[in-house]
Amino acid sequence: MGLRLYGFGSKMTASELTAWLTLVRTPGLGTTRLHSLLEEFAGPAGLIGAPGARLKEHGLPATAIDFMKSPDQALIASDARWLERPGHALISCFDPDYPPQLKATAGAPPALFVVGDPAALWLPQLAVVGSRQPTQGGLANARAFTMALAREGLTITSGLAMGIDGAAHQAALDAGAPTVAVAATGLDQVYPARHRDLAQRIATAGALVSEFPPGTPPRRFHFPRRNRIISGLSLGVLVVEAGINSGSLITARLAIEQGRDVFAIPGSIHNPLSRGCHRLIKQGAKLVEDTDDLIAEIAPRARELAREAREDLERPPATEVAATIEAPAGGPNLAEDDDYRRLLHAVGYDPITVDGLVEATGLTADAVSSMLLILELRGLVEAGPGGSYSRTGEESR
């Protein structure tokens, strides 16, 4: 596809790679906490080599410390062998190849696994998302908008799911354009399995990306985490068709939290899959009837991103790039949102699962997963082993 750019695909040393592969598999290390520790200990090697007592002082659970000191060597070696295959890469937040759009967001993944061309992650992207069970009209809109946007030079990013996601990836490929798929699993597997051929085409003409190491299966709480990467990589999010409880609304909520534009295509008031789009429009999303208005909205940032990419490619490689996290400027006012207050009240200082929080709050599992991610990005809760969550105590400071 002609994307290979000079400077992409820089190599880690063997010791750096081992350190990163250990950290991405360490249980009980949330994204926000890991970024803080990487800064405190001056990178992955310093963190891995820190005395256990000092790590305990920073609040790391014993399971995390034990794994960092005695990792599963067979598992780490297997990950390293997977990365040796052509077209496979691991990009850390210290790497100049890390996509700048995503890096600027709160809670950006410390490392990304990529299959395909990492340069695709630098292209101006628009996320196209929607229902897994769309109407024929929704599918037609997804194809038409995606092909038009791809022909205007935008890279289409989505989540490889059935329905609108798959239609958007397919339409971008049919337009001869690159597309980026963000997975909620390790990249050694494809979910859903019926998209295996589509995933292969995407890897050839763009990139598959995930924060999860090889062998990671699909789990419910992985999908909101995937969604914040979809929106974080993109200049904006277009919701084509979505019900009130659609996971696409999680992506839209995260996009707003990240300061991204959200666009929605209106539909019939009698179509239940239009209700999510209509709600977004009522909440301030931009109503979209054709691609011209959408392109006009994001063109200035697309030009700025292209300029930044050129400047970074011309700059000599840095030995280390700091990974800073700032509190998001937008997003919900958690102190005034009844659902967030109810959820935070239900999260104690002892670990609790998503299912336990659903039972305690009466909220849907998708809503709880989305809200937990935002609370984690705000530093109010932290993820623990087995998909559990607990408070950090930051809300009292």
C-alpha positions in Angstrom: 0.0 0.0 0.0 3.0 2.3 0.0 2.8 3.2 3.7 6.3 2.0 4.7 8.0 5.2 6.0 11.6 5.7 7.0 12.1 5.4 10.7 9.2 3.1 11.5 9.8 -0.4 12.9 12.7 0.5 15.3 14.0 -2.4 17.3 14.2 -2.9 21.1 17.2 -4.6 22.7 16.5 -8.1 24.0 16.5 -6.9 27.6 14.1 -4.0 26.8 11.8 -6.4 25.0 11.8 -8.9 27.9 11.0 -6.1 30.3 8.1 -4.9 28.3 6.7 -8.4 27.7 6.9 -9.0 31.5 5.1 -5.7 32.3 2.2 -6.2 29.8 1.6 -9.6 31.4 1.9 -8.6 35.1 -1.4 -9.0 36.9 -2.8 -6.1 38.9 -1.0 -3.4 36.9 -3.6 -0.9 35.7 -2.7 1.5 32.8 -2.6 4.6 34.9 -0.5 3.0 37.7 1.9 1.5 35.1 2.5 4.9 33.5 3.2 6.4 37.0 5.6 3.7 37.9 7.4 3.9 34.5 8.0 7.6 35.3 9.0 7.0 38.9 11.5 4.3 38.0 12.8 5.8 34.7 11.5 3.1 32.4 10.7 -0.6 32.2 14.2 -1.8 33.2 14.3 0.3 36.3 10.8 -0.8 37.3 11.5 -4.5 36.8 14.8 -4.1 38.7 13.4 -2.2 41.7 13.5 -3.9 45.1 10.2 -5.7 46.0 9.9 -3.6 49.2 10.0 -0.4 47.3 7.4 -1.7 44.8 5.2 -2.6 47.8 5.6 1.0 49.1 4.0 2.1 45.8 0.9 0.0 46.5 1.7 -2.9 44.1 -0.1 -6.1 45.1 1.9 -9.2 46.0 0.7 -11.0 42.8 2.2 -8.2 40.7 5.5 -8.1 42.5 5.9 -11.8 42.4 5.3 -12.0 38.7 7.7 -9.1 38.0 10.4 -10.9 40.0 9.7 -14.4 38.7 7.8 -14.1 35.4 6.6 -17.1 33.4 9.7 -17.5 31.2 8.0 -19.9 28.8 5.2 -17.4 28.2 7.6 -14.5 27.7 9.7 -16.6 25.3 6.5 -17.5 23.4 5.6 -13.8 23.1 9.1 -13.0 21.8 8.8 -15.8 19.2 5.5 -14.4 18.0 7.1 -11.0 17.6 9.9 -12.5 15.5 7.3 -13.2 12.7 7.3 -10.9 9.7 4.9 -8.0 10.2 4.6 -8.4 14.0 5.8 -5.5 16.2 5.6 -4.2 19.8 5.6 -0.4 20.1 6.1 1.1 23.6 5.1 4.5 24.8 8.8 5.3 24.9 9.1 4.5 21.2 9.0 7.4 18.7 6.9 5.2 16.5 4.0 5.3 19.0 1.0 7.0 17.4 0.9 10.6 18.6 -2.9 11.0 18.5 -3.3 8.1 21.0 -0.3 9.1 23.1 -1.9 12.5 23.8 -4.9 10.8 25.5 -5.3 10.0 29.2 -4.6 6.3 29.9 -3.0 5.5 26.6 -1.8 1.9 26.5 1.8 1.7 27.6 2.5 -0.7 24.7 0.8 -1.8 21.5 1.0 -5.1 19.7 0.8 -4.6 15.9 0.3 -6.9 12.9 0.8 -5.1 9.6 2.3 -1.7 9.1 2.8 0.5 12.2 2.9 3.6 9.9 -0.9 3.1 9.4 -1.4 4.2 13.0 0.1 7.6 12.1 -2.3 8.4 9.3 -5.3 10.7 9.9 -8.0 8.4 11.0 -11.8 8.5 11.5 -13.5 5.8 13.6 -16.6 4.3 12.1 -18.7 2.3 14.5 -22.2 1.0 15.0 -24.5 -1.9 15.7 -23.5 -5.6 15.4 -26.9 -6.3 13.9 -27.6 -3.3 11.7 -30.4 -2.9 9.2 -29.7 -3.0 5.5 -30.0 0.8 5.4 -27.4 1.0 8.1 -25.0 -1.2 6.2 -25.5 0.8 3.1 -24.8 4.0 4.9 -21.6 2.5 6.5 -20.3 1.4 3.1 -21.2 4.7 1.3 -19.8 7.0 4.0 -16.7 4.9 4.5 -15.8 4.7 0.8 -16.3 8.4 0.4 -14.2 9.2 3.4 -11.5 6.8 2.4 -11.3 8.4 -1.1 -10.8 11.7 0.7 -7.6 10.3 2.3 -8.9 9.3 5.7 -7.9 6.0 7.2 -10.9 4.2 8.6 -10.5 2.7 12.1 -13.0 0.3 13.8 -13.2 -2.7 16.0 -13.5 -5.7 13.6 -16.9 -6.6 15.1 -19.8 -8.0 13.1 -22.1 -5.5 11.5 -21.1 -1.9 11.0 -17.5 -2.4 12.0 -16.9 -5.2 9.5 -18.7 -3.3 6.7 -16.5 -0.2 7.4 -13.3 -2.2 7.2 -14.5 -3.9 4.0 -15.5 -0.7 2.3 -12.2 1.0 3.0 -10.4 -2.0 1.5 -12.7 -2.0 -1.5 -11.8 1.7 -1.9 -8.1 0.8 -2.1 -7.4 2.5 1.2 -5.7 1.3 4.5 -7.8 0.5 7.5 -6.9 -0.1 11.2 -8.7 -2.7 13.3 -8.4 -2.6 17.1 -8.9 -5.9 18.7 -10.2 -6.9 22.2 -8.0 -10.1 22.1 -4.4 -11.0 21.5 -3.5 -10.7 17.8 -2.8 -14.4 17.4 -6.6 -14.9 17.3 -9.5 -13.2 15.5 -12.8 -12.4 17.1 -15.3 -13.0 15.6 -13.7 -16.0 13.9 -15.7 -15.4 10.7 -13.6 -12.2 10.2 -10.4 -14.2 9.9 -10.1 -13.5 6.1 -11.0 -9.8 6.7 -8.3 -9.5 9.4 -5.7 -10.9 7.0 -6.6 -8.3 4.4 -6.5 -5.6 7.0 -3.0 -6.7 8.1 -1.9 -6.6 4.5 -3.3 -3.2 3.7 -3.2 -1.5 7.1 -2.8 -2.7 10.7 -4.3 -4.8 13.4 -3.5 -3.4 16.9 -4.1 -4.5 20.5 -2.9 -3.8 23.9 -3.4 -7.4 24.9 -0.6 -9.9 24.5 -0.9 -13.1 22.4 -3.2 -15.7 23.8 -5.6 -13.3 25.4 -9.2 -14.4 24.8 -12.2 -12.0 24.3 -13.5 -10.9 27.7 -16.4 -8.6 28.2 -14.4 -5.9 30.1 -11.8 -5.9 27.2 -14.2 -4.2 24.8 -14.5 -0.8 26.4 -10.7 -0.8 26.7 -10.5 -1.5 23.0 -13.0 1.3 22.3 -10.9 3.9 24.0 -8.0 3.0 21.6 -10.4 3.2 18.6 -11.4 6.8 19.6 -7.9 7.7 20.8 -6.3 6.9 17.4 -8.9 8.9 15.6 -9.7 12.5 14.8 -13.4 11.8 15.4 -16.0 9.1 15.7 -18.9 8.5 13.3 -21.7 6.4 14.7 -23.7 5.0 11.8 -26.5 3.0 13.6 -26.8 2.1 17.3 -29.4 1.2 19.8 -29.7 2.8 23.2 -27.5 0.2 24.9 -25.0 -0.2 22.0 -21.3 -0.5 22.7 -20.9 2.2 20.1 -22.2 4.7 22.6 -19.3 3.7 24.9 -16.9 4.6 22.1 -18.7 7.9 21.7 -18.6 8.6 25.4 -14.8 7.9 25.5 -14.3 10.1 22.4 -15.9 13.0 24.2 -13.7 12.3 27.2 -10.7 12.4 24.9 -11.8 15.7 23.3 -12.7 14.1 20.0 -15.5 15.1 17.7 -18.5 12.8 17.6 -20.7 12.5 14.5 -24.0 10.6 14.2 -26.2 9.7 11.2 -29.9 10.2 11.9 -32.5 7.7 11.0 -36.2 6.8 11.2 -37.9 7.5 14.5 -39.4 4.0 14.1 -36.1 2.3 13.9 -34.8 1.2 17.3 -31.2 1.3 15.9 -31.6 5.0 15.3 -32.3 5.8 19.0 -28.6 5.8 20.0 -27.7 8.2 17.2 -30.6 10.5 18.1 -29.6 10.5 21.7 -26.0 11.4 20.8 -27.3 14.3 18.6 -29.4 15.6 21.5 -26.3 15.5 23.6 -24.3 17.5 21.2 -23.0 15.1 18.6 -22.8 16.6 15.1 -25.7 15.5 12.8 -24.3 14.1 9.6 -26.1 13.8 6.3 -23.2 13.7 3.9 -19.4 13.5 4.2 -18.7 17.1 3.2 -19.6 18.6 6.6 -17.7 15.9 8.4 -14.6 16.4 6.4 -14.8 20.2 6.9 -14.9 19.6 10.7 -11.8 17.4 10.9 -9.7 18.7 8.0 -7.8 21.3 10.2 -6.7 18.7 12.7 -5.9 16.2 9.9 -3.5 18.7 8.4 -1.9 19.4 11.8 -1.4 15.7 12.4 0.2 15.3 9.0 2.6 18.2 9.8 3.5 16.7 13.2 4.1 13.3 11.5 6.5 14.9 9.0 8.4 16.8 11.8 8.7 13.6 13.9 10.0 11.6 10.9 12.6 14.3 10.3 13.7 14.5 13.9 16.6 12.2 15.1 15.4 9.3 17.1 15.1 10.0 20.8 16.5 7.5 23.3 13.6 8.0 25.6 10.2 9.6 25.2 8.3 10.6 28.4 4.8 9.3 28.7 2.7 11.9 30.4 -0.9 11.6 31.4 -3.1 14.6 32.0 -6.6 14.7 33.3 -9.1 15.0 30.5 -10.6 18.5 30.0 -14.0 17.2 28.8 -16.2 14.3 29.8 -18.8 13.9 32.5 -18.8 15.8 35.8 -18.5 12.8 38.0 -19.5 14.6 41.1 -22.9 15.5 39.6 -23.7 12.3 37.7 -25.9 10.0 39.7 -24.8 6.9 37.9 -21.1 7.6 38.5 -21.8 8.4 42.2 -23.8 5.1 42.5 -21.0 3.1 40.9 -18.2 4.7 42.9 -20.1 4.1 46.1 -20.4 0.4 45.1 -16.7 0.1 44.4 -14.9 -0.5 47.7 -11.3 -0.8 48.7 -11.6 -4.6 48.4 -11.7 -6.0 44.8 -15.1 -6.4 43.2 -16.0 -7.8 39.8 -18.0 -6.2 37.0 -20.8 -8.7 37.6 -20.8 -7.7 41.3 -21.1 -4.1 40.4 -23.9 -4.7 38.0 -25.8 -6.5 40.8 -25.0 -3.7 43.3 -25.9 -0.7 41.1 -28.6 -2.0 38.7 -26.7 -0.6 35.7 -26.0 -2.6 32.6 -22.7 -4.5 32.2 -21.8 -2.3 29.2 -22.5 0.9 31.2 -20.5 -0.4 34.2 -17.5 -1.4 32.0 -17.5 2.0 30.2 -17.8 4.0 33.4 -15.1 1.9 35.2 -12.7 2.7 32.4 -13.4 6.5 32.8 -13.0 6.2 36.6 -9.7 4.4 36.0 -8.5 7.1 33.7 -9.4 9.7 36.3 -7.4 7.8 38.9 -10.3 6.9 41.1 -10.4 3.2 40.6 -7.8 0.6 39.6 -8.0 -2.7 37.8 -6.9 -5.8 39.6 -6.5 -9.5 38.8 -9.3 -11.4 37.2 -11.2 -8.3 36.0 -11.8 -6.9 39.5 -11.7 -3.3 40.5 -11.1 -1.3 43.7 -10.8 2.3 44.8 -7.5 4.1 44.9 -8.5 6.7 47.5 -7.8 9.6 45.1 -11.3 11.0 45.5 -10.6 11.9 49.1 -7.5 13.9 48.4 
